[in-house]
Amino acid sequence: MTCPICGKPTAPGFRPFCSRRCADIDLGRWLTGQYRIPVSEQTPPEDEAENSHPLDRSQGIG
Ligand SMILES: [Zn+2]
């Protein structure tokens, strides 16, 4: 079996990794995957804001 991080032969003390460094890397990936932060903040183009008002949908009622 080889280290899933770098592909080197695993070390008996750090299985399934080859060293503590690779173990830390895998741990970091695991943590970042668990606490994934949604980064879908896409600001709309300013040109569209100039043409139409943001409350344009309010019309039609009444
Ligand atoms: Zn490794």
N, CA, C, O and the ligand as a Tripos MOL2 file, in Angstrom:
@<TRIPOS>MOLECULE
protein
  249   247    63     0     0
PROTEIN
NO_CHARGES

@<TRIPOS>ATOM
      1 N           0.8400   -1.1970    0.0000 N.3       1 MET1
      2 CA          0.0000    0.0000    0.0000 C.3       1 MET1
      3 C           0.8780    1.2510    0.0000 C.2       1 MET1
      4 O           1.9480    1.2730    0.6080 O.2       1 MET1
      5 N           0.4110    2.2850   -0.6890 N.am      2 THR2
      6 CA          1.1880    3.5150   -0.7900 C.3       2 THR2
      7 C           0.4220    4.6790   -0.1820 C.2       2 THR2
      8 O          -0.7890    4.6170    0.0330 O.2       2 THR2
      9 N           1.1590    5.7260    0.0840 N.am      3 CYS3
     10 CA          0.5610    6.9110    0.6920 C.3       3 CYS3
     11 C          -0.4340    7.5410   -0.2810 C.2       3 CYS3
     12 O          -0.0830    7.7980   -1.4320 O.2       3 CYS3
     13 N          -1.6670    7.7930    0.1590 N.am      4 PRO4
     14 CA         -2.6840    8.3820   -0.7300 C.3       4 PRO4
     15 C          -2.3870    9.8380   -1.0660 C.2       4 PRO4
     16 O          -2.9910   10.4010   -1.9800 O.2       4 PRO4
     17 N          -1.4670   10.4450   -0.3390 N.am      5 ILE5
     18 CA         -1.1660   11.8570   -0.5740 C.3       5 ILE5
     19 C          -0.0820   12.0160   -1.6220 C.2       5 ILE5
     20 O          -0.2570   12.7410   -2.6010 O.2       5 ILE5
     21 N           1.0420   11.3360   -1.4160 N.am      6 CYS6
     22 CA          2.1740   11.5280   -2.3090 C.3       6 CYS6
     23 C           2.5260   10.2580   -3.0800 C.2       6 CYS6
     24 O           3.2500   10.3250   -4.0740 O.2       6 CYS6
     25 N           2.0290    9.1120   -2.6430 N.am      7 GLY7
     26 CA          2.2670    7.8890   -3.3810 C.3       7 GLY7
     27 C           3.4850    7.1140   -2.9110 C.2       7 GLY7
     28 O           3.8130    6.0760   -3.4840 O.2       7 GLY7
     29 N           4.1560    7.5980   -1.8830 N.am      8 LYS8
     30 CA          5.3240    6.8930   -1.3730 C.3       8 LYS8
     31 C           4.8820    5.7090   -0.5100 C.2       8 LYS8
     32 O           3.7380    5.6570   -0.0580 O.2       8 LYS8
     33 N           5.7910    4.7620   -0.2850 N.am      9 PRO9
     34 CA          5.4710    3.6250    0.5870 C.3       9 PRO9
     35 C           5.1020    4.0960    1.9850 C.2       9 PRO9
     36 O           5.7210    5.0130    2.5240 O.2       9 PRO9
     37 N           4.0990    3.4690    2.5630 N.am     10 THR10
     38 CA          3.6210    3.9000    3.8660 C.3      10 THR10
     39 C           4.6130    3.5380    4.9590 C.2      10 THR10
     40 O           5.3690    2.5740    4.8460 O.2      10 THR10
     41 N           4.5920    4.3300    6.0110 N.am     11 ALA11
     42 CA          5.4400    4.0570    7.1690 C.3      11 ALA11
     43 C           4.5950    3.3850    8.2420 C.2      11 ALA11
     44 O           3.4240    3.7230    8.4180 O.2      11 ALA11
     45 N           5.1890    2.4330    8.9580 N.am     12 PRO12
     46 CA          4.4250    1.6860    9.9670 C.3      12 PRO12
     47 C           3.7670    2.5940   11.0020 C.2      12 PRO12
     48 O           2.6860    2.2800   11.5000 O.2      12 PRO12
     49 N           4.4000    3.7030   11.3270 N.am     13 GLY13
     50 CA          3.8690    4.5750   12.3650 C.3      13 GLY13
     51 C           2.8750    5.5950   11.8570 C.2      13 GLY13
     52 O           2.2450    6.2960   12.6480 O.2      13 GLY13
     53 N           2.7260    5.6880   10.5340 N.am     14 PHE14
     54 CA          1.8570    6.7350    9.9810 C.3      14 PHE14
     55 C           0.8810    6.1810    8.9520 C.2      14 PHE14
     56 O           0.3510    6.9200    8.1230 O.2      14 PHE14
     57 N           0.6490    4.8730    9.0150 N.am     15 ARG15
     58 CA         -0.2860    4.2950    8.0560 C.3      15 ARG15
     59 C          -1.6300    4.9850    8.1410 C.2      15 ARG15
     60 O          -2.0420    5.3890    9.2280 O.2      15 ARG15
     61 N          -2.3420    5.1350    7.0000 N.am     16 PRO16
     62 CA         -1.9020    4.7010    5.6560 C.3      16 PRO16
     63 C          -1.0120    5.7160    4.9620 C.2      16 PRO16
     64 O          -0.8880    5.6990    3.7370 O.2      16 PRO16
     65 N          -0.3970    6.5920    5.7260 N.am     17 PHE17
     66 CA          0.4430    7.6240    5.1230 C.3      17 PHE17
     67 C           1.9070    7.2610    5.2690 C.2      17 PHE17
     68 O           2.2570    6.2860    5.9340 O.2      17 PHE17
     69 N           2.7630    8.0600    4.6380 N.am     18 CYS18
     70 CA          4.1920    7.7850    4.6710 C.3      18 CYS18
     71 C           4.8770    8.5950    5.7570 C.2      18 CYS18
     72 O           5.9710    8.2500    6.2040 O.2      18 CYS18
     73 N           4.2360    9.6640    6.1750 N.am     19 SER19
     74 CA          4.8580   10.5190    7.1730 C.3      19 SER19
     75 C           3.7670   11.3320    7.8610 C.2      19 SER19
     76 O           2.6070   11.3380    7.4490 O.2      19 SER19
     77 N           4.1740   12.0050    8.9040 N.am     20 ARG20
     78 CA          3.2010   12.8150    9.6310 C.3      20 ARG20
     79 C           2.7140   13.9850    8.7780 C.2      20 ARG20
     80 O           1.5730   14.4310    8.8960 O.2      20 ARG20
     81 N           3.5950   14.4610    7.9320 N.am     21 ARG21
     82 CA          3.2230   15.5860    7.0840 C.3      21 ARG21
     83 C           2.0280   15.2370    6.1880 C.2      21 ARG21
     84 O           1.0720   16.0020    6.0670 O.2      21 ARG21
     85 N           2.1170   14.0640    5.5720 N.am     22 CYS22
     86 CA          1.0270   13.6560    4.6940 C.3      22 CYS22
     87 C          -0.2410   13.4000    5.5070 C.2      22 CYS22
     88 O          -1.3480   13.6640    5.0370 O.2      22 CYS22
     89 N          -0.0800   12.8930    6.7080 N.am     23 ALA23
     90 CA         -1.2470   12.6740    7.5600 C.3      23 ALA23
     91 C          -1.9210   13.9940    7.8930 C.2      23 ALA23
     92 O          -3.1490   14.0820    7.9120 O.2      23 ALA23
     93 N          -1.1290   15.0120    8.1520 N.am     24 ASP24
     94 CA         -1.6900   16.3270    8.4510 C.3      24 ASP24
     95 C          -2.3900   16.9080    7.2310 C.2      24 ASP24
     96 O          -3.4300   17.5560    7.3480 O.2      24 ASP24
     97 N          -1.8100   16.6700    6.0640 N.am     25 ILE25
     98 CA         -2.4200   17.1770    4.8360 C.3      25 ILE25
     99 C          -3.7910   16.5450    4.6360 C.2      25 ILE25
    100 O          -4.7610   17.2230    4.2990 O.2      25 ILE25
    101 N          -3.8540   15.2200    4.8520 N.am     26 ASP26
    102 CA         -5.1290   14.5400    4.6800 C.3      26 ASP26
    103 C          -6.1400   15.0310    5.7060 C.2      26 ASP26
    104 O          -7.3180   15.2030    5.3910 O.2      26 ASP26
    105 N          -5.6820   15.2550    6.9300 N.am     27 LEU27
    106 CA         -6.5650   15.7540    7.9700 C.3      27 LEU27
    107 C          -7.0910   17.1360    7.6080 C.2      27 LEU27
    108 O          -8.2650   17.4420    7.8170 O.2      27 LEU27
    109 N          -6.2130   17.9590    7.0650 N.am     28 GLY28
    110 CA         -6.6320   19.2950    6.6630 C.3      28 GLY28
    111 C          -7.6850   19.2370    5.5700 C.2      28 GLY28
    112 O          -8.6530   19.9970    5.5900 O.2      28 GLY28
    113 N          -7.4980   18.3440    4.6270 N.am     29 ARG29
    114 CA         -8.4880   18.2110    3.5500 C.3      29 ARG29
    115 C          -9.8250   17.7540    4.1100 C.2      29 ARG29
    116 O         -10.8870   18.2100    3.6850 O.2      29 ARG29
    117 N          -9.7470   16.8410    5.0750 N.am     30 TRP30
    118 CA        -10.9770   16.3090    5.6550 C.3      30 TRP30
    119 C         -11.7380   17.4070    6.3920 C.2      30 TRP30
    120 O         -12.9590   17.5170    6.2860 O.2      30 TRP30
    121 N         -10.9970   18.2080    7.1340 N.am     31 LEU31
    122 CA        -11.6460   19.2770    7.8920 C.3      31 LEU31
    123 C         -12.2380   20.3190    6.9650 C.2      31 LEU31
    124 O         -13.3670   20.7680    7.1660 O.2      31 LEU31
    125 N         -11.4870   20.7010    5.9620 N.am     32 THR32
    126 CA        -11.9880   21.7050    5.0330 C.3      32 THR32
    127 C         -13.2090   21.1920    4.2850 C.2      32 THR32
    128 O         -14.0960   21.9650    3.9230 O.2      32 THR32
    129 N         -13.2490   19.8820    4.0540 N.am     33 GLY33
    130 CA        -14.4110   19.3120    3.3740 C.3      33 GLY33
    131 C         -15.6260   19.3110    4.2670 C.2      33 GLY33
    132 O         -16.7460   19.5110    3.7970 O.2      33 GLY33
    133 N         -15.4190   19.0860    5.5560 N.am     34 GLN34
    134 CA        -16.5310   19.0700    6.4950 C.3      34 GLN34
    135 C         -17.1150   20.4600    6.6840 C.2      34 GLN34
    136 O         -18.3310   20.6510    6.6830 O.2      34 GLN34
    137 N         -16.2270   21.4140    6.8450 N.am     35 TYR35
    138 CA        -16.6850   22.7780    7.1090 C.3      35 TYR35
    139 C         -16.5560   23.6170    5.8430 C.2      35 TYR35
    140 O         -15.9170   24.6690    5.8320 O.2      35 TYR35
    141 N         -17.1670   23.1310    4.8050 N.am     36 ARG36
    142 CA        -17.0920   23.8530    3.5450 C.3      36 ARG36
    143 C         -17.9130   25.1420    3.6110 C.2      36 ARG36
    144 O         -19.0670   25.1350    4.0420 O.2      36 ARG36
    145 N         -17.3170   26.2190    3.1900 N.am     37 ILE37
    146 CA        -18.0010   27.5130    3.2310 C.3      37 ILE37
    147 C         -18.5570   27.8260    1.8380 C.2      37 ILE37
    148 O         -17.8210   27.8230    0.8510 O.2      37 ILE37
    149 N         -19.8620   28.0950    1.7720 N.am     38 PRO38
    150 CA        -20.4570   28.4200    0.4650 C.3      38 PRO38
    151 C         -19.9420   29.7510   -0.0560 C.2      38 PRO38
    152 O         -20.2220   30.8010    0.5220 O.2      38 PRO38
    153 N         -19.2030   29.7090   -1.1280 N.am     39 VAL39
    154 CA        -18.6460   30.9270   -1.6990 C.3      39 VAL39
    155 C         -19.2980   31.1920   -3.0510 C.2      39 VAL39
    156 O         -18.6390   31.1940   -4.0910 O.2      39 VAL39
    157 N         -20.6130   31.4160   -3.0080 N.am     40 SER40
    158 CA        -21.3490   31.6630   -4.2560 C.3      40 SER40
    159 C         -21.8540   33.0960   -4.2830 C.2      40 SER40
    160 O         -22.9870   33.3650   -4.6840 O.2      40 SER40
    161 N         -20.9960   34.0070   -3.8500 N.am     41 GLU41
    162 CA        -21.4060   35.4040   -3.8640 C.3      41 GLU41
    163 C         -21.0170   36.0260   -5.2020 C.2      41 GLU41
    164 O         -19.8730   36.4330   -5.4040 O.2      41 GLU41
    165 N         -21.9610   36.0890   -6.0840 N.am     42 GLN42
    166 CA        -21.6880   36.6780   -7.3930 C.3      42 GLN42
    167 C         -22.4420   38.0010   -7.5160 C.2      42 GLN42
    168 O         -23.6700   38.0290   -7.5850 O.2      42 GLN42
    169 N         -21.6900   39.0790   -7.5400 N.am     43 THR43
    170 CA        -22.3200   40.3920   -7.6550 C.3      43 THR43
    171 C         -22.8540   40.5890   -9.0670 C.2      43 THR43
    172 O         -22.1370   40.3570  -10.0410 O.2      43 THR43
    173 N         -24.1030   41.0130   -9.1850 N.am     44 PRO44
    174 CA        -24.6800   41.2280  -10.5150 C.3      44 PRO44
    175 C         -24.0120   42.3850  -11.2150 C.2      44 PRO44
    176 O         -23.4760   43.2820  -10.5630 O.2      44 PRO44
    177 N         -24.0350   42.3790  -12.5270 N.am     45 PRO45
    178 CA        -23.4140   43.4650  -13.2910 C.3      45 PRO45
    179 C         -24.0930   44.7970  -13.0140 C.2      45 PRO45
    180 O         -25.3140   44.8610  -12.8760 O.2      45 PRO45
    181 N         -23.3090   45.8510  -12.9350 N.am     46 GLU46
    182 CA        -23.8790   47.1540  -12.5950 C.3      46 GLU46
    183 C         -24.7360   47.7180  -13.7210 C.2      46 GLU46
    184 O         -25.6210   48.5360  -13.4710 O.2      46 GLU46
    185 N         -24.4920   47.3010  -14.9300 N.am     47 ASP47
    186 CA        -25.2660   47.8120  -16.0660 C.3      47 ASP47
    187 C         -26.7430   47.4660  -15.9180 C.2      47 ASP47
    188 O         -27.6180   48.2570  -16.2720 O.2      47 ASP47
    189 N         -27.0070   46.2730  -15.3890 N.am     48 GLU48
    190 CA        -28.3960   45.8560  -15.2390 C.3      48 GLU48
    191 C         -29.1020   46.6910  -14.1750 C.2      48 GLU48
    192 O         -30.2930   46.9750  -14.2970 O.2      48 GLU48
    193 N         -28.3750   47.0820  -13.1380 N.am     49 ALA49
    194 CA        -28.9650   47.8730  -12.0660 C.3      49 ALA49
    195 C         -29.3490   49.2600  -12.5630 C.2      49 ALA49
    196 O         -30.3210   49.8460  -12.0870 O.2      49 ALA49
    197 N         -28.6010   49.7770  -13.5010 N.am     50 GLU50
    198 CA        -28.9000   51.1160  -14.0010 C.3      50 GLU50
    199 C         -30.1580   51.1290  -14.8600 C.2      50 GLU50
    200 O         -30.9230   52.0920  -14.8150 O.2      50 GLU50
    201 N         -30.3820   50.0890  -15.6320 N.am     51 ASN51
    202 CA        -31.5220   50.0640  -16.5420 C.3      51 ASN51
    203 C         -32.8340   49.8510  -15.8090 C.2      51 ASN51
    204 O         -33.8060   50.5490  -16.0950 O.2      51 ASN51
    205 N         -32.8970   48.9170  -14.8810 N.am     52 SER52
    206 CA        -34.1460   48.5910  -14.2060 C.3      52 SER52
    207 C         -33.9980   48.7660  -12.7060 C.2      52 SER52
    208 O         -32.9350   48.5320  -12.1300 O.2      52 SER52
    209 N         -35.0930   49.1850  -12.0920 N.am     53 HIS53
    210 CA        -35.0720   49.3460  -10.6440 C.3      53 HIS53
    211 C         -35.1950   47.9920   -9.9650 C.2      53 HIS53
    212 O         -35.8410   47.0870  -10.4940 O.2      53 HIS53
    213 N         -34.5870   47.8490   -8.8080 N.am     54 PRO54
    214 CA        -34.6460   46.5670   -8.0830 C.3      54 PRO54
    215 C         -36.0410   46.2470   -7.5730 C.2      54 PRO54
    216 O         -36.3410   45.0820   -7.3120 O.2      54 PRO54
    217 N         -36.9140   47.2590   -7.4220 N.am     55 LEU55
    218 CA        -38.2740   47.0240   -6.9200 C.3      55 LEU55
    219 C         -39.2690   47.0190   -8.0720 C.2      55 LEU55
    220 O         -40.4480   47.3110   -7.8750 O.2      55 LEU55
    221 N         -38.8090   46.6960   -9.2520 N.am     56 ASP56
    222 CA        -39.6800   46.7410  -10.4160 C.3      56 ASP56
    223 C         -40.7600   45.6550  -10.3490 C.2      56 ASP56
    224 O         -41.8240   45.7900  -10.9530 O.2      56 ASP56
    225 N         -40.4780   44.5890   -9.6180 N.am     57 ARG57
    226 CA        -41.4400   43.4940   -9.5520 C.3      57 ARG57
    227 C         -42.6560   43.8240   -8.6840 C.2      57 ARG57
    228 O         -43.6620   43.1170   -8.7280 O.2      57 ARG57
    229 N         -42.5630   44.9040   -7.8920 N.am     58 SER58
    230 CA        -43.6600   45.2420   -6.9780 C.3      58 SER58
    231 C         -44.8850   45.7250   -7.7400 C.2      58 SER58
    232 O         -45.9960   45.6910   -7.2120 O.2      58 SER58
    233 N         -44.6930   46.1740   -8.9790 N.am     59 GLN59
    234 CA        -45.8350   46.6740   -9.7350 C.3      59 GLN59
    235 C         -46.7250   45.5110  -10.2040 C.2      59 GLN59
    236 O         -46.2840   44.3650  -10.2860 O.2      59 GLN59
    237 N         -47.9670   45.8350  -10.5050 N.am     60 GLY60
    238 CA        -48.8870   44.7800  -10.9270 C.3      60 GLY60
    239 C         -49.8470   44.4080   -9.8320 C.2      60 GLY60
    240 O         -50.8310   43.7150  -10.0860 O.2      60 GLY60
    241 N         -49.5870   44.8520   -8.6100 N.am     61 ILE61
    242 CA        -50.4840   44.5340   -7.5050 C.3      61 ILE61
    243 C         -51.3970   45.7310   -7.2350 C.2      61 ILE61
    244 O         -50.8990   46.8460   -7.0850 O.2      61 ILE61
    245 N         -52.6600   45.5440   -7.1710 N.am     62 GLY62
    246 CA        -53.5890   46.6110   -6.8470 C.3      62 GLY62
    247 C         -54.2740   47.0010   -8.0950 C.2      62 GLY62
    248 O         -55.1190   47.8960   -8.0810 O.2      62 GLY62
    249 ZN          3.0580   10.7240    1.7290 Zn       63 ZN63
@<TRIPOS>BOND
     1     1     2 1
     2     2     3 1
     3     3     4 2
     4     3     5 am
     5     5     6 1
     6     6     7 1
     7     7     8 2
     8     7     9 am
     9     9    10 1
    10    10    11 1
    11    11    12 2
    12    11    13 am
    13    13    14 1
    14    14    15 1
    15    15    16 2
    16    15    17 am
    17    17    18 1
    18    18    19 1
    19    19    20 2
    20    19    21 am
    21    21    22 1
    22    22    23 1
    23    23    24 2
    24    23    25 am
    25    25    26 1
    26    26    27 1
    27    27    28 2
    28    27    29 am
    29    29    30 1
    30    30    31 1
    31    31    32 2
    32    31    33 am
    33    33    34 1
    34    34    35 1
    35    35    36 2
    36    35    37 am
    37    37    38 1
    38    38    39 1
    39    39    40 2
    40    39    41 am
    41    41    42 1
    42    42    43 1
    43    43    44 2
    44    43    45 am
    45    45    46 1
    46    46    47 1
    47    47    48 2
    48    47    49 am
    49    49    50 1
    50    50    51 1
    51    51    52 2
    52    51    53 am
    53    53    54 1
    54    54    55 1
    55    55    56 2
    56    55    57 am
    57    57    58 1
    58    58    59 1
    59    59    60 2
    60    59    61 am
    61    61    62 1
    62    62    63 1
    63    63    64 2
    64    63    65 am
    65    65    66 1
    66    66    67 1
    67    67    68 2
    68    67    69 am
    69    69    70 1
    70    70    71 1
    71    71    72 2
    72    71    73 am
    73    73    74 1
    74    74    75 1
    75    75    76 2
    76    75    77 am
    77    77    78 1
    78    78    79 1
    79    79    80 2
    80    79    81 am
    81    81    82 1
    82    82    83 1
    83    83    84 2
    84    83    85 am
    85    85    86 1
    86    86    87 1
    87    87    88 2
    88    87    89 am
    89    89    90 1
    90    90    91 1
    91    91    92 2
    92    91    93 am
    93    93    94 1
    94    94    95 1
    95    95    96 2
    96    95    97 am
    97    97    98 1
    98    98    99 1
    99    99   100 2
   100    99   101 am
   101   101   102 1
   102   102   103 1
   103   103   104 2
   104   103   105 am
   105   105   106 1
   106   106   107 1
   107   107   108 2
   108   107   109 am
   109   109   110 1
   110   110   111 1
   111   111   112 2
   112   111   113 am
   113   113   114 1
   114   114   115 1
   115   115   116 2
   116   115   117 am
   117   117   118 1
   118   118   119 1
   119   119   120 2
   120   119   121 am
   121   121   122 1
   122   122   123 1
   123   123   124 2
   124   123   125 am
   125   125   126 1
   126   126   127 1
   127   127   128 2
   128   127   129 am
   129   129   130 1
   130   130   131 1
   131   131   132 2
   132   131   133 am
   133   133   134 1
   134   134   135 1
   135   135   136 2
   136   135   137 am
   137   137   138 1
   138   138   139 1
   139   139   140 2
   140   139   141 am
   141   141   142 1
   142   142   143 1
   143   143   144 2
   144   143   145 am
   145   145   146 1
   146   146   147 1
   147   147   148 2
   148   147   149 am
   149   149   150 1
   150   150   151 1
   151   151   152 2
   152   151   153 am
   153   153   154 1
   154   154   155 1
   155   155   156 2
   156   155   157 am
   157   157   158 1
   158   158   159 1
   159   159   160 2
   160   159   161 am
   161   161   162 1
   162   162   163 1
   163   163   164 2
   164   163   165 am
   165   165   166 1
   166   166   167 1
   167   167   168 2
   168   167   169 am
   169   169   170 1
   170   170   171 1
   171   171   172 2
   172   171   173 am
   173   173   174 1
   174   174   175 1
   175   175   176 2
   176   175   177 am
   177   177   178 1
   178   178   179 1
   179   179   180 2
   180   179   181 am
   181   181   182 1
   182   182   183 1
   183   183   184 2
   184   183   185 am
   185   185   186 1
   186   186   187 1
   187   187   188 2
   188   187   189 am
   189   189   190 1
   190   190   191 1
   191   191   192 2
   192   191   193 am
   193   193   194 1
   194   194   195 1
   195   195   196 2
   196   195   197 am
   197   197   198 1
   198   198   199 1
   199   199   200 2
   200   199   201 am
   201   201   202 1
   202   202   203 1
   203   203   204 2
   204   203   205 am
   205   205   206 1
   206   206   207 1
   207   207   208 2
   208   207   209 am
   209   209   210 1
   210   210   211 1
   211   211   212 2
   212   211   213 am
   213   213   214 1
   214   214   215 1
   215   215   216 2
   216   215   217 am
   217   217   218 1
   218   218   219 1
   219   219   220 2
   220   219   221 am
   221   221   222 1
   222   222   223 1
   223   223   224 2
   224   223   225 am
   225   225   226 1
   226   226   227 1
   227   227   228 2
   228   227   229 am
   229   229   230 1
   230   230   231 1
   231   231   232 2
   232   231   233 am
   233   233   234 1
   234   234   235 1
   235   235   236 2
   236   235   237 am
   237   237   238 1
   238   238   239 1
   239   239   240 2
   240   239   241 am
   241   241   242 1
   242   242   243 1
   243   243   244 2
   244   243   245 am
   245   245   246 1
   246   246   247 1
   247   247   248 2
@<TRIPOS>SUBSTRUCTURE
     1 MET1         2 RESIDUE 1 A MET
     2 THR2         6 RESIDUE 1 A THR
     3 CYS3        10 RESIDUE 1 A CYS
     4 PRO4        14 RESIDUE 1 A PRO
     5 ILE5        18 RESIDUE 1 A ILE
     6 CYS6        22 RESIDUE 1 A CYS
     7 GLY7        26 RESIDUE 1 A GLY
     8 LYS8        30 RESIDUE 1 A LYS
     9 PRO9        34 RESIDUE 1 A PRO
    10 THR10       38 RESIDUE 1 A THR
    11 ALA11       42 RESIDUE 1 A ALA
    12 PRO12       46 RESIDUE 1 A PRO
    13 GLY13       50 RESIDUE 1 A GLY
    14 PHE14       54 RESIDUE 1 A PHE
    15 ARG15       58 RESIDUE 1 A ARG
    16 PRO16       62 RESIDUE 1 A PRO
    17 PHE17       66 RESIDUE 1 A PHE
    18 CYS18       70 RESIDUE 1 A CYS
    19 SER19       74 RESIDUE 1 A SER
    20 ARG20       78 RESIDUE 1 A ARG
    21 ARG21       82 RESIDUE 1 A ARG
    22 CYS22       86 RESIDUE 1 A CYS
    23 ALA23       90 RESIDUE 1 A ALA
    24 ASP24       94 RESIDUE 1 A ASP
    25 ILE25       98 RESIDUE 1 A ILE
    26 ASP26      102 RESIDUE 1 A ASP
    27 LEU27      106 RESIDUE 1 A LEU
    28 GLY28      110 RESIDUE 1 A GLY
    29 ARG29      114 RESIDUE 1 A ARG
    30 TRP30      118 RESIDUE 1 A TRP
    31 LEU31      122 RESIDUE 1 A LEU
    32 THR32      126 RESIDUE 1 A THR
    33 GLY33      130 RESIDUE 1 A GLY
    34 GLN34      134 RESIDUE 1 A GLN
    35 TYR35      138 RESIDUE 1 A TYR
    36 ARG36      142 RESIDUE 1 A ARG
    37 ILE37      146 RESIDUE 1 A ILE
    38 PRO38      150 RESIDUE 1 A PRO
    39 VAL39      154 RESIDUE 1 A VAL
    40 SER40      158 RESIDUE 1 A SER
    41 GLU41      162 RESIDUE 1 A GLU
    42 GLN42      166 RESIDUE 1 A GLN
    43 THR43      170 RESIDUE 1 A THR
    44 PRO44      174 RESIDUE 1 A PRO
    45 PRO45      178 RESIDUE 1 A PRO
    46 GLU46      182 RESIDUE 1 A GLU
    47 ASP47      186 RESIDUE 1 A ASP
    48 GLU48      190 RESIDUE 1 A GLU
    49 ALA49      194 RESIDUE 1 A ALA
    50 GLU50      198 RESIDUE 1 A GLU
    51 ASN51      202 RESIDUE 1 A ASN
    52 SER52      206 RESIDUE 1 A SER
    53 HIS53      210 RESIDUE 1 A HIS
    54 PRO54      214 RESIDUE 1 A PRO
    55 LEU55      218 RESIDUE 1 A LEU
    56 ASP56      222 RESIDUE 1 A ASP
    57 ARG57      226 RESIDUE 1 A ARG
    58 SER58      230 RESIDUE 1 A SER
    59 GLN59      234 RESIDUE 1 A GLN
    60 GLY60      238 RESIDUE 1 A GLY
    61 ILE61      242 RESIDUE 1 A ILE
    62 GLY62      246 RESIDUE 1 A GLY
    63 ZN63       249 GROUP 0 **** ****
